């Protein structure tokens, strides 16, 4: 549980950086790219598994869009 909370916090920290961009579609693409480039595969899989079972309600909107492209 703590690990999942940490992943959500990390994802939202990334989202906070990218949500300042005026083009939110590009922000979501850039956030997804960041996760793909800098997160280990096991972290990505754990985040996606958590979202699959618990939903994405805790994520910032830009991260919700970013995650869609990771599936």
N, C-alpha and C positions, 0 to 999 in steps of 0.2 A: 504494500500500500504506500509506504513512504517513498519507494522508488518511483511509483507512478506519479505521486504528487510532485516529485522533483522534476520528472520529465515534463509535466504540464507547466510547471513554473519556468523551466528552461525554454519551452516552446513559446510561452507567452512573453518572455523577455525578448526573444527574437521577434515576435510579432509586434511588440512595442516599438522596436527600432524601425521596422518596415512600414508600420501603419502611418507613419508621418509622411510617407510619399504621397504625392497628389493622385497618382494613378494606382488605384487599389488593386486592379487586375495585375499590374506589373509588380506591385508589392507582394502579392500572394505568390507569384512566380518566383520572385527573388527569395522569399522566405523558404519556399519549397527547395529551391536550389541550395540554399544555405544548409538545410537539414541533410540533403543528399550528400553534400560535399564534406561536411564537418562532423556529422553524427555517425558513430559506428552503426553497422547494420543491426546489431542486437538492440541498440537504443531505438532505432527507427521501428523495428518490429514490435518492441515492447509498447511504444506509444500507439502504434496502429492497433495492436491487440487491445489495449486499454480502451481506446475510443470505440472499438467494435463492440465491446461488452458494456461500457458505461456511458457512451455517447460523447459528444464534443462540446457540451454545454459550458465546460470550464475554460474553453479556449477563446482567445480574442477572435473576432470575426475574420481578420486577415489570415490567421492561422487555420481557421476552419476551411477556408478556401485553399490554402496551401496544402493541407492534408489530403484534400480530394485528389490532387494530382500525384500524391505519393502512393495511393492505393492501386 
